[in-house]
Amino acid sequence: LTVKRKRSGVFKRKFQDDDGGTVEVTGEENIQSGTEGAAQKKTDDLAQAIAFEHMHEVPDSDKPFLGAIPQLLKKPRIAGDDESYRATRVACQAITAAISSAEGILVVFAQDSSSCSHSKKLLELSSDQKDVIDQAKVHISPASDWLNTLASSHFSVKPIPMAADGHRLLIYVGTPGKYATMCLRSDHGQFDEAYKANRLIVLCKGVCMLPIGTQEQNIMGVDETEVLKEICLTLKERGPIAWASGEGTKNVFMQKAFGYPKAQDMPPSLSFPKARTGQFACLAEYVKFTNSLKLANPEMCVKNYYDTGLTVSVMMATVVQEGISLMTDADGLAMLRDASIGHIMSKLNQVTTVEQFSKQKSVYNFFIGDGACRLNGGTELTLHLMEGHATKSMTTVFLFNNKAWAIEDNLVATKEKEHVLFNTQFYDVVAEHKRICICETESDLREILTFLSEKSINFVEGKSKPGMFMVVVRGLKMNLPPCLGDIEPIRKSKEMAFMREVLGTFAKGCESRVPLYGCSAFEYIQYLHFFLEEMPEGKQYQYICGRTDIQAAHMMGFHQPEGKCVLFINDVYGVNSLGESLRFVLSGFGGRQVLVMVWHPSVLKVIDNFHLHRPPMVWPSLGPHLAQYYVRKESDAFFADFEGEHRSTERVKAAIEKGTPLVMVNVMPQQECNYIAMDARIKVKD
């Protein structure tokens, strides 16, 4: 990219490839279409719906936690052969009984079940003839995540029918994901409705949610293949099996998923109307083009990868809402389920450096926000790969330069200064590279997308060289009101009372504000915000937001102004780099004290059993256990679980007042607080 400065001082940018092809963005504005308001409202509604998914609520502490809840593991638990055998038999018994007695059954296969022969055979056995669909008790369908790995410029299959209609038993085979369902706009209460009616079965690798007696339960250690085999055998006994995704649509799906689809005509390059449609709609059109490119070249690798973040999530939701496939793959879905920001940069590195990928003629597109791109190599990694590796792929990285990060701002009704990214000049300088272009307007974006579509066609046809490009997109607009919900329970919660007492004690005697490090995780951001802004004890602290969990943990390990600091982390990514910081803190001969608070999410819906960053139906809590490896004697560290009782508060305060170098508190999720477990046993029928 070459950058020329006009007399007016406005940058004029030219996008250039190794073939000598260029496009000079004009910076012109498109004409008013009269529909901008409707298009913007659609974007704003999607953004608000996605933000609400992250809202933290305080569950009713007086309501008993019944049925299937995530298992919080403080230490590893792995089922042996005998335990796994018994768990599998119990699951098979319960599922067989549920299928046999159900009025109707809806089976949904997720993408990660596609490699299992039992899944394929049952799909092949189904019929998409109208008479079978109308009469059958058993209906089966691919999940929306699977559909988004198959090329389709417009989904021909119908949406999955609601299990609640007809009082069906819902069987989901594969791995759901809270973040993935949010982006794909799937589920929509399916799980909750079936759960309430005691008609939900979710089978994942090694774990299963299923109805036992009068409520749902989670069983750990099952052999998922054996359970699925039993499911398929029992379903066949219920009579004909119908294809649930629309009459006459099965063969198209099966051919794309398991066969060799016939190549369609090459798509034309993109063209846009003169009137504005909105930048999200333009990006959706480009994704639609990549689908058409794949349909014309079914044996070629054409894939899109999407990172975590509000802007990219809204883009994905826009694509899906238009009936267009995201055109990703199993890795793309796994990254969406995990929701680890910056994750796709590792995928970019892999497809560029591993020979089997880099020597394969491919078209890749990566979509990431600037908040995520600052992690895991980001722009520097992209430039490194551009310069240091030659591939047979055409790869484009789309970076959304919104100059802010953290969806959590919308959970506290303010724009936290810690979340602002001062990177405008950085990307202005980076854009001098000939393969990087900045789009300031919708017109700029349209021109670049048109150029990339033309280059993609020429590349596929052997008329253009491979290469890597980056497009920096500015001006993606979302109007998102605060998503607070009812914040009074947070203000009055036992956690807030605990914070006030413990943090007040920790800061006692300090002449300056105590550093409180964190990375604005959704697990604690609302508690922290209201503590700092509204509570008198909060005035004794200064919040330092690390750009990553690793950086926050690193800063905790350094010497502090008065020898004290606090670290807020979540139960998964927060433990990154905790080890080296604990080595720093626990070396030497005293004079230092740190308070580490580990936070967890809440169980508010069934989908929370499949929370981002965590395995299905399990919430690892390895932080305190990990920290113990760095402690040599009991007087150097104090570990506590806060379960809502005042006794825990007094013990933590006592450890602080004793000067214990490391005080670590596991702030337990509500379902783990102050409870007793009731014993229930199920006999195994051999």
Helices and strands as residue ranges (DSSP letters): E 2-5, E 11-16, E 22-24, H 36-52, E 71-73, H 81-101, E 104-109, G 111-113, H 117-125, H 130-135, E 138-142, H 144-147, E 168-173, H 178-184, H 190-196, E 200-204, E 207-212, E 215-220, H 224-236, E 241-243, H 250-258, H 279-296, E 301-306, H 310-321, H 330-338, H 343-353, H 355-358, E 362-369, H 370-373, H 378-388, E 393-400, G 407-411, G 417-419, H 424-430, E 436-439, H 442-460, E 467-473, H 488-491, H 494-506, E 514-518, H 525-534, G 536-540, E 541-545, H 549-557, E 564-570, G 573-575, H 578-585, E 593-599, G 606-610, E 618-620, H 623-628, G 634-636, E 637-642, H 646-657, E 662-667, G 670-672
